[in-house]
Amino acid sequence: MVVVSAAAAAAAATSSSSSSLAARTAAARGALACVVYVSEGRRMDVLKAIESFALKRMTKPHEMKMTTKRDDDDETYNNNAVKLVKTFIDEPYNRTGFTFAVRTDDDFDDAVNGGDNNTFVVLDGNKGQRKKVSRLIANKVHEVATSAFMEIGSFKKHSATHPRLGIVDHVSVHPIGTCDMDVAKEAARAVGRRFGDELGVNAYMYGHATMVKGGDGGIGGEASAKSGREKDTESNRERRELAEIRRKLGYFSANGENETWVGASDVYNRMQKWEVKPDFGSSEKSDVEEKGVCCVGAVPFVVNYNVPMICELSDESQEKLALDLGKQIAKRVSQRNEIDGLPNVQSMALMRTTTTSSTSSPSLRNNKMEIEIACNLLDETSSTTRTQLQKKIEELMPELLVENVLRGVKLNGASCQIGRGYVTNLQPQDFLDAVSSTSSDDTAP
């Protein structure tokens, strides 16, 4: 696992060259955060190429040798306000998350611009300014996604021990602090629309960005706008959950040997069986097999908390037993468990790594297996916290071990222990701190 953090960008405001500017800059009260997950975590040259676009400033369409359709007259196509806050490279899972943020509170104008129009200003609740920040996020995600499709290649060739549905697998947009959910919703829909219109990517919207099917049932950016599929869903409570899309498209069901996910043929077949069609994109088989599909949503900030379970096994035959134990734990802590599951917790067990080493006896080998209880805390502020989740998992592991033995499962001396969980993404204050930096040369390392 490699973590490359760009949070140090905020520290640039304390440098001598920008001290006077930093002195005039108030701490950010609102920000829009966006996380883009791509299905690559092992080829460092590929990731560096993608990250170069994530870090790039003042990008214009012709620099990427592509044509883009934009609904504004801004000639600068300015992404200076969008900052890469963190890059999380997860090599064992062959997956990387790029996290961006843009400031959205009205202090930004007075503290930074001073007549310099190199940065867009977002006034919360203002429709025109919401449109501008939506374009900023959509532009940046479009650049990173375009690079990912060019650099990673065909989805047919991708394989991983972490579930995924596409080359660009998931884009989540979150309001932070005083930022309004409407800002996140508009940004997410802008991302989905450009995915379908310009990149040929089939996108399913979820959360507050959920779309409503119109009368003509059309698919794609223009069709969806005309058919009313961007109708607000707040009144009729038809909000779609990310987990529902993933279940329908096979995200939780490994389609390769040894708990691996390969290719996308099963994704396309599942799409045909599901009555819900992608909100943007063509639904063409070739597009799905080459690029997969992407889930795009606007939701409150989600904490990704992973808890490792380390198992010492006497032989390889016990690997399935250990993974089954992990799955039992994940099922028990999930909010879908109506008996004693934890509210606002989504969870699944994944096989992270396995190692084998010889002992002094030729007939014996030590097998170590790391299983991860990967969890999403949907509302840690007012619901289940990571501390409560950690405690529950630690209590469940020995209890379930005993239950397995009573059912006749032969563990033959195998032992498992729960490690300390860790957060793979940032916290809300991290985003506010990062976007408070206003130096023109602050960049992620």
CORSULMO-V189807 format. One record per residue. N is the residue number from 0. RES is the residue in one small letter. NEAR is the number of other ideal C-beta (glycine too) atoms within 10 Angstrom. Layout:
# CORSULMO-V189807
N RES NEAR
N RES NEAR
This chain:
# CORSULMO-V189807
0 m 13
1 v 12
2 v 11
3 v 14
4 s 15
5 a 22
6 a 18
7 a 13
8 a 23
9 a 22
10 a 13
11 a 17
12 a 18
13 t 11
14 s 14
15 s 6
16 s 11
17 s 18
18 s 11
19 s 9
20 l 17
21 a 17
22 a 9
23 r 11
24 t 19
25 a 12
26 a 13
27 a 28
28 r 18
29 g 24
30 a 31
31 l 30
32 a 27
33 c 28
34 v 23
35 v 26
36 y 22
37 v 26
38 s 24
39 e 21
40 g 22
41 r 15
42 r 14
43 m 13
44 d 7
45 v 19
46 l 24
47 k 10
48 a 15
49 i 24
50 e 21
51 s 13
52 f 22
53 a 23
54 l 15
55 k 17
56 r 14
57 m 11
58 t 18
59 k 12
60 p 15
61 h 10
62 e 12
63 m 16
64 k 8
65 m 13
66 t 8
67 t 17
68 k 11
69 r 12
70 d 8
71 d 9
72 d 5
73 d 12
74 e 7
75 t 12
76 y 17
77 n 20
78 n 22
79 n 16
80 a 24
81 v 25
82 k 28
83 l 22
84 v 26
85 k 24
86 t 21
87 f 21
88 i 20
89 d 20
90 e 16
91 p 17
92 y 21
93 n 21
94 r 22
95 t 24
96 g 20
97 f 28
98 t 26
99 f 27
100 a 28
101 v 29
102 r 32
103 t 29
104 d 22
105 d 18
106 d 17
107 f 26
108 d 15
109 d 12
110 a 20
111 v 20
112 n 14
113 g 9
114 g 4
115 d 9
116 n 10
117 n 13
118 t 20
119 f 23
120 v 20
121 v 29
122 l 17
123 d 19
124 g 13
125 n 15
126 k 9
127 g 8
128 q 18
129 r 23
130 k 17
131 k 18
132 v 28
133 s 24
134 r 23
135 l 25
136 i 28
137 a 25
138 n 22
139 k 25
140 v 29
141 h 23
142 e 23
143 v 25
144 a 26
145 t 20
146 s 20
147 a 29
148 f 21
149 m 16
150 e 19
151 i 21
152 g 15
153 s 14
154 f 25
155 k 12
156 k 9
157 h 20
158 s 12
159 a 22
160 t 20
161 h 21
162 p 22
163 r 23
164 l 26
165 g 28
166 i 26
167 v 30
168 d 25
169 h 23
170 v 27
171 s 26
172 v 31
173 h 26
174 p 25
175 i 25
176 g 20
177 t 16
178 c 27
179 d 17
180 m 17
181 d 18
182 v 27
183 a 31
184 k 26
185 e 25
186 a 29
187 a 30
188 r 29
189 a 25
190 v 32
191 g 32
192 r 25
193 r 24
194 f 29
195 g 25
196 d 17
197 e 16
198 l 22
199 g 17
200 v 27
201 n 29
202 a 28
203 y 29
204 m 29
205 y 25
206 g 24
207 h 22
208 a 30
209 t 24
210 m 25
211 v 15
212 k 18
213 g 16
214 g 9
215 d 12
216 g 10
217 g 16
218 i 19
219 g 20
220 g 24
221 e 12
222 a 15
223 s 27
224 a 14
225 k 14
226 s 19
227 g 13
228 r 24
229 e 21
230 k 16
231 d 12
232 t 18
233 e 13
234 s 7
235 n 9
236 r 7
237 e 12
238 r 16
239 r 19
240 e 15
241 l 21
242 a 19
243 e 14
244 i 22
245 r 22
246 r 13
247 k 15
248 l 28
249 g 18
250 y 21
251 f 11
252 s 12
253 a 17
254 n 14
255 g 13
256 e 8
257 n 10
258 e 14
259 t 15
260 w 24
261 v 16
262 g 17
263 a 29
264 s 13
265 d 15
266 v 22
267 y 20
268 n 13
269 r 18
270 m 22
271 q 10
272 k 8
273 w 13
274 e 6
275 v 14
276 k 15
277 p 28
278 d 28
279 f 28
280 g 25
281 s 15
282 s 15
283 e 12
284 k 14
285 s 10
286 d 21
287 v 27
288 e 16
289 e 18
290 k 24
291 g 25
292 v 28
293 c 29
294 c 26
295 v 32
296 g 29
297 a 27
298 v 23
299 p 18
300 f 21
301 v 20
302 v 21
303 n 16
304 y 23
305 n 17
306 v 27
307 p 18
308 m 23
309 i 16
310 c 22
311 e 15
312 l 23
313 s 15
314 d 14
315 e 12
316 s 11
317 q 21
318 e 19
319 k 12
320 l 17
321 a 24
322 l 18
323 d 15
324 l 25
325 g 29
326 k 16
327 q 17
328 i 25
329 a 25
330 k 15
331 r 19
332 v 23
333 s 19
334 q 17
335 r 11
336 n 14
337 e 7
338 i 5
339 d 9
340 g 17
341 l 21
342 p 11
343 n 17
344 v 25
345 q 20
346 s 27
347 m 20
348 a 22
349 l 22
350 m 21
351 r 21
352 t 16
353 t 17
354 t 9
355 t 12
356 s 8
357 s 9
358 t 9
359 s 5
360 s 7
361 p 7
362 s 5
363 l 10
364 r 14
365 n 13
366 n 19
367 k 13
368 m 23
369 e 18
370 i 26
371 e 24
372 i 26
373 a 23
374 c 25
375 n 19
376 l 23
377 l 20
378 d 16
379 e 21
380 t 11
381 s 9
382 s 14
383 t 22
384 t 16
385 r 17
386 t 10
387 q 16
388 l 22
389 q 18
390 k 11
391 k 19
392 i 22
393 e 16
394 e 12
395 l 20
396 m 19
397 p 12
398 e 12
399 l 18
400 l 17
401 v 9
402 e 13
403 n 16
404 v 11
405 l 8
406 r 7
407 g 6
408 v 15
409 k 11
410 l 17
411 n 11
412 g 10
413 a 20
414 s 11
415 c 21
416 q 12
417 i 18
418 g 14
419 r 8
420 g 19
421 y 14
422 v 12
423 t 15
424 n 20
425 l 23
426 q 13
427 p 18
428 q 12
429 d 20
430 f 31
431 l 23
432 d 21
433 a 28
434 v 29
435 s 20
436 s 23
437 t 22
438 s 20
439 s 15
440 d 10
441 d 18
442 t 15
443 a 19
444 p 10
